[in-house]
């Protein structure tokens, strides 16, 4: 009898075959619940509602050293993104370069937000920004009262305080009480095109290309977590689910590169896909070995920014049986 597992996550081209049932995990009766990321991360982080879930990598790292944590992770990364485009300032701001942020007031939804973790690390490592000289503020982007999903205590060298209970990052930025906001989800005002906000980097894609050429890293945003109680009873579930995710993503990129039809609403999707493959290779690869550079970078940033109490290695983060593959 298959083991019932409820998984919650977004549905991507690389996971759709699992969602539709075209790919099944051996020995697992998978119920795939399509859930928006903010709701999903809150429900999983605070209440542990799902047997398995797509989850914020930063929030997971903030709790990974807790021996009583509810979940373990497997090296499946459903979401990845460069985040140079995630830094916003007012249109009339004198800030035009990363070094301008030093001694400024910068907001972000959560200290443990993965996109913010990466941006802070990149600003410090690749642009020489003194992160401790910045006044950091946390709170909801569009709705007041947002809280951290996990317990995180930034080191004392960082000045981190929440916004007032009735304040939002977007309003504080527009009013001049913040100089910049780091957010994975663009502010509504920016998307509406009202002209009041702009990105700090005038050409973020060029910055992202340069970053990749220097680092070889496509930043990891989300990870798949599994209930530890489930793994104690059925340890094989970790690898069987990992293999199913691998099988589901196998057809996604070839479909994008097939110029016979458009699988998305992008007319030149095959050209875009070919260009990305030429530049990035297999950008959505799973596994520890294929992601060594990205994992070592994010684990270093997590320690530097206080998400972890000590420097961690990938072996400290993922289910041990998923760290390597059998060789023939």
Number of C-alpha atoms within 10 A of each C-alpha: 6 10 13 13 19 17 21 24 22 18 18 14 17 20 22 18 21 22 22 11 13 10 17 20 20 16 14 17 14 21 16 20 16 13 16 12 16 10 10 23 22 18 14 22 21 12 11 18 16 19 22 27 27 25 27 29 23 29 24 26 23 24 20 21 16 10 7 9 13 19 22 19 25 23 25 24 22 23 19 16 16 22 23 25 22 20 23 26 25 23 14 10 15 10 19 14 11 16 15 13 21 16 16 17 19 24 34 24 25 26 31 28 22 26 29 24 23 23 22 19 22 19 17 17 13 13 12 13 20 15 20 17 15 18 19 23 21 24 26 22 26 16 13 15 16 18 15 17 22 20 12 18 16 16 15 9 10 16 15 19 13 19 20 12 11 10 18 21 28 26 16 17 21 17 11 13 13 21 23 29 29 30 24 22 11 17 19 13 16 16 11 9 10 9 12 15 22 20 22 25 19 13 11 17 14 12 16 18 16 12 17 16 12 10 13 16 19 22 25 25 24 24 21 28 27 25 20 19 13 19 16 10 9 11 14 15 20 25 19 17 23 19 17 19 24 18 19 22 22 15 14 17 17 13 18 22 20 15 14 9 12 15 16 12 7 11 12 13 19 22 15 14 17 17 13 13 14 10 13 16 12 13 17 21 19 20 19 20 14 13 21 14 15 17 21 15 17 23 21 17 23 24 18 16 23 18 27 23 14 13 13 19 13 17 12 11 19 21 20 13 13 20 16 10 11 4 4 3
